[in-house]
Amino acid sequence: MMVEISPSVSINDDEIQIDFVRASGPGGQNVNKVSSAAQLRFDIRSSPSLEADVKERLERIAGSRVTAEGILIIEAKRYRTQEQNRFDALQRLAALVQKALERPKTRRKTRPTPASRQKRLQAKRQRGEVKRLRGRPTLDETR
């Protein structure tokens, strides 16, 4: 089975490892007996499903959830059942990869228009005049 991220990208199930651990939070008496929290592990660097630039962006987006070896760890413990937490972890992985698939817009250099340059210089002259008038009066101004 595969986790489909977009029409062109899907991740094979054997690339994803899901373990179940004990979770804190709701569950009553069951919380200490049942391992319902899902811990998803996905090795970003050795994944054949993703392109190099996507892997790079995914590591940057995931931040502290990625280990030094490039393994993404997602913990899902929002729900009481293993199945719901497993689904939640997969959804969160899909959302992260989806975000990493979006290429950032390239910045194009722009130049200030002649009118905006003139406006800036006019504002500077005005400000300078205000500051000049704050100074001590000269002999010419006291008469």
Secondary structure, DSSP 8 states (H G I E B T S, - for coil): -EEESSSS-EEEGGGEEEEEE---SS-GGGGGT---EEEEEEESTT-TTS-HHHHHHHHHHHGGGB-TTSEEEEEE-SSSSHHHHHHHHHHHHHHHHHHHHS-----------HHHHHHHHHHHHHHHHHHHHHS---HHHH-
